[in-house]
Amino acid sequence: MGLEDIKLRIAASEKESGRAAGAVTLIAVSKVQPNDRVEAVLNQGQRVFGENKVQEAQGKWPDFRSKFDGVELHLIGPLQSNKVRAAMGIADAIHSVDRPKLAEAIARIAEEEGHCPKLFVQVNTGEEPQKAGVLPAEVDGFVARCRELSLPVVGLMCIPPADEDPSTHFAMLREFAERNGLEGLSMGMSSDFEKAIAFGATHVRVGSAIFGERDYSK
Ligand SMILES: *Cc1c(COP(=O)(O)O)cnc(C)c1O
């Protein structure tokens, strides 16, 4: 538990899997966490954070950015089309690009604003009806469409089904990325980030193991 422990475990996993030291970026997922916990982790030197809601990110990150240099914010939750401009205004990366309409909206706004966050395409590897992401059979076509739109797609992202061994899903995501010439693999959370690193994760999204359990009652 805690930032230092997670960083040590990431370093050990990199080594064990024959990955270069520092190959994996830790995204500290601060959604729902109280500001004092987030600030404590900023004070420990962490600069890369993840949020899953645009409004929540807008509520806390402008202040933190004014207090701490070098913050990098990743938006990891489902994105509604009407929040795209706000998302692009606050996020350095978006991990949840998952449909043509969204890709087209991002491309249009990128053109207007002259900048675009780094993008990951979310893949619904478990084909779960309640989950966001393009289906495995649609990945190649969707990545091609994003490239037609000149979007800066850097990788793929997945959230494996809660009740399955994530290894199958991590392996699948890696295969899709390789096939499409993408370097980035956003996969692995508190319970499985070490396994994800063994399967080539470049970005792990770790929340509760750093900050403690989220309290949704507040
Ligand atoms: C909340 C969240 C995480 C972090 O989950 P933990 O189990 O707390 O590590 C990772 N990825 C996404 C997309 C999330 O929404």
The ligand as an ORCA input file, in Angstrom:
! r2SCAN-3c Opt
* xyz 0 1
  C     -10.911      3.541    -10.949
  C     -10.154      3.069    -12.130
  C      -8.879      2.496    -11.979
  C      -8.196      2.274    -10.641
  O      -8.791      1.230     -9.948
  P      -8.113      0.637     -8.603
  O      -8.683     -0.725     -8.515
  O      -8.516      1.533     -7.504
  O      -6.653      0.617     -8.815
  C      -8.226      2.105    -13.131
  N      -8.769      2.264    -14.353
  C      -9.979      2.814    -14.534
  C     -10.519      2.960    -15.902
  C     -10.718      3.232    -13.426
  O     -11.925      3.787    -13.625
*
